[in-house]
Amino acid sequence: MKRLKRVKAFYDKYERYLIPGALVFGFVTDVLTFRFINFTAAMILLAGHILFVGVNITVINFYEVKRITGKFFSYWRILAPLFLQYSFGNLFSAFLIFYSHSGSFSASWPFIGVVIFLMIGNEVFRKYNVRPSIQISVYFFAIFSYLNLLFPNLLKDLGDWIFIGSGLVSLTAVVLFIHFLSSYVPQVKERKKTLSFSVGSIFLVMNLFYFFNLIPPIPLSIQDIGIYHDIRRVDGSYEVLTEECDGYLKCLFFYERRHISSERGRLYLYSAVFAPEDMKLNVSHEWQKFNEENNRWETAGNIPFSVVGGRDTGYRWYTYYMVTPGFWRVNVKTEKGQTIGRKNFYVFEEDNIIKTKKKI
């Protein structure tokens, strides 16, 4: 009993550091782990964290109403918030890795922003051990996000019905979980309406994000993308004609520059799109120019092509368009309109252009 009190005192004293520390530790171990395992192993690992979160939420709530007792569960109850944050750290860092890699940040930043907020919102995380509504609401978001990763890979397809299906399955799972807890924990039963509203709101927002194309098109991802003056297929690879970037910082933080020798010139967009094996789908290169008078992007051309999955470095394809001076971008999009990747560049008119050849 004295040892238990010492552990409890230590936890209470350093809780403000232990909770975010467990979250950061989960994030770091996740990033390191995903560098050495494949997607299937990652999904199994994340499924383990999903189950572990559910077990810890159950332990926290059952212990509070004395449904479980004993020294073992007393220690577990003290450490459960740390276990919870460690698993949430793993889950949200994985979602950040997969979802940010699968789409353009400028197109899907609201969803990615939610993941980042949940990952670093320490004030929210500290309340998990006392507020079941927060525990279960975030748990539902994690399950929904996980199934949206899993189902397209299992079914080798994308589509509205797959997303809706993942949402309904996750909703059913959480409703059953709430019903289970409310049967034994009065606090959960009393807050059933609040929980229903919270979970329903998350379900609605996730669907709005999806149908407004703010959720990246998992499991597709851009492995390579570039804008060139010419592209030729040579011995199984591509040889491109490009311009050297004028300074590393400009390449990193600003639009790439491309020069054409007349008022109109041809530029090529090359992309390598990863898709799981046996997945076939149609995507397109959407060429857009920024209209400075109307202050908006206008589509100049939309060129579709088919992608066949299974290649680790992505399915390679290119399109070209006759461009004019000004701000341009090319979106790599699904049939539904979700942005897989994007290339921004600025076109200048100039006679003397220094070009170099390289293989990609």
VMD Tcl script that draws the C-alpha trace (Angstrom):
set ca {
  {0.00 0.00 0.00}
  {2.87 2.38 0.79}
  {4.43 1.62 -2.59}
  {1.12 2.35 -4.29}
  {0.86 5.68 -2.48}
  {4.41 6.57 -3.51}
  {3.62 5.77 -7.15}
  {0.42 7.83 -6.93}
  {2.26 10.75 -5.32}
  {4.98 10.63 -7.96}
  {2.39 10.57 -10.74}
  {0.40 13.48 -9.27}
  {3.56 15.55 -8.86}
  {4.85 15.05 -12.40}
  {1.58 14.56 -14.31}
  {2.04 17.79 -16.28}
  {5.24 16.33 -17.72}
  {4.33 12.64 -17.89}
  {1.15 13.03 -19.97}
  {2.68 15.05 -22.87}
  {5.88 13.02 -22.48}
  {3.99 9.77 -23.10}
  {2.33 11.34 -26.12}
  {5.65 12.52 -27.59}
  {7.25 9.15 -26.85}
  {4.43 7.42 -28.74}
  {4.94 9.80 -31.67}
  {8.72 9.25 -31.80}
  {8.53 5.46 -31.57}
  {5.89 5.44 -34.27}
  {7.99 7.50 -36.69}
  {11.02 5.27 -36.11}
  {8.99 2.05 -36.39}
  {7.27 2.98 -39.66}
  {10.66 3.38 -41.33}
  {11.30 -0.35 -41.02}
  {7.91 -2.09 -41.41}
  {5.49 -2.48 -44.32}
  {1.91 -1.26 -44.51}
  {0.36 -4.55 -43.38}
  {2.53 -4.67 -40.27}
  {1.70 -1.01 -39.59}
  {-2.04 -1.75 -39.77}
  {-1.67 -4.66 -37.33}
  {0.33 -2.46 -34.95}
  {-2.25 0.32 -35.12}
  {-5.07 -2.18 -34.55}
  {-3.25 -3.19 -31.35}
  {-3.17 0.44 -30.22}
  {-6.89 0.85 -31.02}
  {-7.72 -2.16 -28.82}
  {-5.31 -1.01 -26.08}
  {-6.97 2.42 -25.96}
  {-10.37 0.76 -25.53}
  {-9.05 -1.45 -22.71}
  {-7.54 1.54 -20.88}
  {-10.71 3.61 -21.18}
  {-12.59 0.64 -19.72}
  {-10.10 0.24 -16.85}
  {-10.25 3.96 -15.99}
  {-14.05 4.05 -15.88}
  {-14.56 0.65 -14.25}
  {-12.06 1.46 -11.50}
  {-13.78 4.76 -10.70}
  {-17.05 2.93 -9.88}
  {-15.21 0.01 -8.18}
  {-16.20 -2.55 -10.81}
  {-12.59 -3.71 -10.68}
  {-10.42 -3.71 -7.57}
  {-7.13 -5.05 -6.30}
  {-3.48 -3.98 -6.28}
  {-2.92 -4.84 -9.97}
  {-5.75 -2.61 -11.16}
  {-4.78 0.10 -8.68}
  {-1.37 0.37 -10.38}
  {-2.98 0.11 -13.81}
  {-5.43 2.91 -12.97}
  {-2.55 5.20 -12.03}
  {-0.63 4.42 -15.22}
  {-3.65 4.13 -17.56}
  {-3.56 7.83 -18.63}
  {0.08 7.35 -19.67}
  {-0.77 4.17 -21.59}
  {-3.64 6.05 -23.20}
  {-1.45 8.93 -24.32}
  {1.27 6.61 -25.59}
  {-1.23 4.78 -27.82}
  {-2.88 8.01 -28.94}
  {0.59 9.35 -29.76}
  {1.22 6.30 -31.95}
  {-2.18 6.52 -33.63}
  {-2.16 10.23 -34.39}
  {1.45 10.26 -35.57}
  {0.60 7.37 -37.92}
  {-2.43 9.25 -39.23}
  {-0.28 12.34 -39.73}
  {2.31 10.31 -41.67}
  {-0.19 8.45 -43.87}
  {-2.67 11.25 -44.52}
  {-0.10 14.00 -45.12}
  {1.82 11.69 -47.49}
  {-1.36 10.85 -49.36}
  {-2.48 14.33 -50.34}
  {-1.51 17.93 -50.87}
  {-1.32 19.84 -47.58}
  {-2.85 22.92 -49.19}
  {-5.89 20.87 -50.21}
  {-6.41 18.83 -47.02}
  {-4.96 21.02 -44.26}
  {-8.20 21.18 -42.20}
  {-8.21 17.42 -41.59}
  {-4.45 17.26 -41.04}
  {-4.81 20.25 -38.69}
  {-7.33 18.31 -36.59}
  {-4.87 15.41 -36.29}
  {-2.07 17.78 -35.24}
  {-4.33 19.48 -32.70}
  {-5.32 16.16 -31.13}
  {-1.69 15.09 -31.08}
  {-0.34 18.15 -29.23}
  {-3.35 19.50 -27.33}
  {-2.01 18.79 -23.87}
  {-4.84 20.54 -22.05}
  {-7.32 18.25 -23.79}
  {-5.25 15.15 -23.11}
  {-5.04 15.83 -19.36}
  {-8.80 15.49 -19.10}
  {-9.02 12.02 -20.63}
  {-8.81 10.29 -17.26}
  {-11.79 12.20 -15.80}
  {-14.09 12.89 -18.74}
  {-15.47 9.84 -20.58}
  {-17.06 12.07 -23.22}
  {-13.61 13.28 -24.34}
  {-12.08 9.81 -24.10}
  {-14.76 8.18 -26.25}
  {-15.10 11.04 -28.74}
  {-11.40 11.04 -29.57}
  {-11.47 7.24 -29.59}
  {-14.21 7.36 -32.24}
  {-12.14 9.74 -34.37}
  {-9.19 7.35 -34.09}
  {-11.28 4.31 -35.11}
  {-12.85 6.18 -38.05}
  {-9.45 7.40 -39.27}
  {-7.97 3.91 -38.91}
  {-10.75 2.16 -40.84}
  {-10.49 4.79 -43.58}
  {-6.87 3.68 -43.93}
  {-7.64 -0.02 -43.74}
  {-10.70 -0.55 -45.95}
  {-9.34 0.88 -49.25}
  {-6.25 -1.32 -48.89}
  {-8.27 -4.44 -48.12}
  {-10.80 -3.83 -50.89}
  {-8.26 -2.46 -53.41}
  {-10.61 0.33 -54.37}
  {-11.64 3.90 -53.64}
  {-15.11 5.33 -53.55}
  {-17.85 6.99 -51.54}
  {-19.32 3.69 -50.44}
  {-16.00 2.57 -48.93}
  {-15.69 5.77 -46.89}
  {-19.33 5.60 -45.81}
  {-18.86 1.94 -44.90}
  {-15.80 2.70 -42.75}
  {-17.78 5.44 -41.02}
  {-20.77 3.21 -40.30}
  {-18.59 0.37 -39.00}
  {-16.69 2.74 -36.70}
  {-19.95 4.34 -35.57}
  {-21.44 0.92 -34.78}
  {-18.33 -0.10 -32.84}
  {-18.39 3.04 -30.69}
  {-22.15 2.83 -30.07}
  {-21.69 -0.74 -28.82}
  {-18.74 0.40 -26.68}
  {-20.81 3.21 -25.15}
  {-23.67 0.78 -24.49}
  {-21.24 -1.62 -22.78}
  {-19.75 1.09 -20.55}
  {-23.11 2.64 -19.70}
  {-24.34 -0.73 -18.42}
  {-21.70 -0.65 -15.68}
  {-20.63 3.00 -15.31}
  {-23.36 5.45 -14.17}
  {-21.30 8.45 -15.25}
  {-21.29 7.20 -18.85}
  {-25.00 6.40 -18.70}
  {-25.77 9.92 -17.44}
  {-23.81 11.45 -20.33}
  {-25.23 9.28 -23.08}
  {-26.90 12.25 -24.76}
  {-23.70 14.31 -24.63}
  {-21.75 11.38 -26.01}
  {-24.28 10.81 -28.79}
  {-24.10 14.47 -29.78}
  {-20.29 14.49 -29.68}
  {-19.85 11.27 -31.68}
  {-22.58 12.31 -34.12}
  {-20.91 15.68 -34.66}
  {-17.56 14.03 -35.39}
  {-19.27 11.65 -37.82}
  {-20.94 14.59 -39.59}
  {-17.73 16.67 -39.76}
  {-15.73 13.73 -41.12}
  {-18.32 13.23 -43.85}
  {-18.31 16.95 -44.68}
  {-14.50 16.83 -44.88}
  {-14.70 13.87 -47.22}
  {-17.38 15.18 -49.57}
  {-15.66 18.58 -49.74}
  {-12.44 16.71 -50.64}
  {-10.58 17.78 -47.49}
  {-9.58 14.22 -46.51}
  {-6.58 12.90 -48.50}
  {-7.32 9.97 -50.84}
  {-5.75 7.16 -48.79}
  {-4.05 4.86 -49.85}
  {-2.88 6.82 -52.91}
  {0.27 8.90 -52.60}
  {2.67 10.86 -54.78}
  {6.13 9.28 -54.94}
  {7.55 11.85 -57.36}
  {6.33 14.92 -59.21}
  {8.10 17.48 -61.39}
  {7.67 20.07 -64.14}
  {9.99 19.78 -67.16}
  {10.66 21.11 -70.65}
  {10.73 17.67 -72.27}
  {10.34 14.01 -71.29}
  {11.50 10.93 -73.17}
  {11.34 7.26 -72.21}
  {14.80 5.70 -72.48}
  {15.60 2.08 -71.55}
  {12.77 1.71 -69.04}
  {13.35 5.05 -67.32}
  {12.56 8.67 -68.14}
  {15.02 11.26 -69.38}
  {13.90 14.82 -68.71}
  {15.02 18.28 -69.80}
  {14.90 20.67 -66.87}
  {16.21 23.95 -65.45}
  {18.45 24.12 -62.44}
  {16.83 25.82 -59.48}
  {18.22 29.28 -58.71}
  {19.18 28.75 -55.09}
  {18.22 26.02 -52.61}
  {16.02 28.25 -50.45}
  {14.03 29.41 -53.46}
  {13.37 25.80 -54.44}
  {12.33 24.97 -50.91}
  {10.08 27.91 -50.04}
  {8.95 29.47 -53.33}
  {7.40 28.49 -56.61}
  {9.77 26.81 -59.03}
  {10.58 28.95 -62.06}
  {10.23 27.76 -65.63}
  {11.11 29.82 -68.70}
  {9.60 29.65 -72.17}
  {11.10 31.24 -75.26}
  {7.86 32.76 -76.64}
  {4.42 33.85 -75.49}
  {3.36 30.19 -75.42}
  {5.50 27.17 -74.71}
  {5.09 23.49 -73.89}
  {5.81 22.18 -70.39}
  {5.49 18.61 -69.09}
  {4.18 17.41 -65.74}
  {5.59 14.07 -64.58}
  {4.04 12.21 -61.66}
  {4.51 8.82 -60.01}
  {1.37 7.77 -58.13}
  {1.53 4.88 -55.67}
  {-1.50 2.60 -55.37}
  {-1.81 -0.85 -53.74}
  {-1.39 -3.95 -55.85}
  {-4.43 -4.91 -57.95}
  {-5.93 -1.43 -57.62}
  {-6.89 0.27 -60.89}
  {-8.32 3.77 -61.04}
  {-8.56 6.89 -63.15}
  {-6.75 10.07 -62.15}
  {-6.00 13.30 -63.98}
  {-3.54 16.16 -64.29}
  {-5.49 19.36 -63.81}
  {-3.55 22.31 -65.27}
  {-4.56 25.59 -63.66}
  {-3.45 29.20 -64.09}
  {-3.97 31.94 -61.53}
  {-6.14 34.80 -62.83}
  {-4.76 37.87 -61.08}
  {-7.68 40.03 -62.17}
  {-10.28 37.72 -60.60}
  {-7.90 36.52 -57.86}
  {-8.69 32.84 -58.43}
  {-7.37 29.67 -60.04}
  {-8.89 28.76 -63.40}
  {-8.64 25.34 -65.01}
  {-6.92 25.50 -68.40}
  {-6.90 21.78 -69.10}
  {-7.77 18.47 -67.44}
  {-6.01 15.39 -68.84}
  {-7.14 11.98 -67.51}
  {-5.17 8.73 -67.44}
  {-5.34 5.34 -65.72}
  {-3.19 4.19 -62.81}
  {-2.34 0.55 -62.15}
  {-1.21 -0.20 -58.59}
  {1.52 -2.46 -57.28}
  {4.71 -0.55 -58.13}
  {6.61 0.58 -55.02}
  {7.95 3.71 -56.71}
  {4.53 4.54 -58.16}
  {2.81 4.36 -61.53}
  {4.64 6.84 -63.78}
  {2.93 9.06 -66.32}
  {3.25 12.51 -67.83}
  {1.13 15.07 -69.65}
  {1.97 18.35 -71.31}
  {0.29 21.68 -71.89}
  {0.97 24.90 -73.81}
  {1.47 27.47 -71.05}
  {1.76 31.27 -70.95}
  {3.66 33.48 -68.47}
  {2.17 33.64 -64.98}
  {1.45 31.50 -61.91}
  {0.56 27.89 -62.66}
  {-0.13 24.71 -60.76}
  {-0.94 21.13 -61.73}
  {-3.15 19.05 -59.43}
  {-2.99 15.27 -59.53}
  {-6.58 14.34 -58.72}
  {-8.89 11.36 -58.42}
  {-12.13 11.07 -60.38}
  {-13.97 12.29 -57.28}
  {-11.78 15.40 -57.19}
  {-9.52 14.55 -54.23}
  {-6.03 16.00 -54.59}
  {-3.24 13.41 -54.39}
  {-0.46 15.89 -55.09}
  {0.24 19.33 -56.50}
  {3.05 21.12 -58.32}
  {3.28 24.94 -58.24}
  {5.48 26.92 -60.61}
  {5.87 30.34 -62.22}
  {6.38 30.76 -65.97}
  {8.59 33.53 -67.40}
  {9.19 34.46 -71.02}
  {12.91 34.45 -71.82}
  {14.98 33.65 -74.92}
  {18.15 32.27 -73.33}
  {17.22 29.23 -71.26}
  {19.85 26.95 -69.76}
  {18.51 23.38 -69.69}
  {20.07 20.18 -68.43}
  {19.26 16.50 -68.99}
  {18.79 14.01 -66.18}
  {17.17 10.65 -65.58}
  {14.31 10.13 -63.15}
}
mol new
graphics top color blue
foreach p $ca { graphics top sphere $p radius 0.5 }
foreach p [lrange $ca 0 end-1] q [lrange $ca 1 end] { graphics top cylinder $p $q radius 0.2 }
display resetview
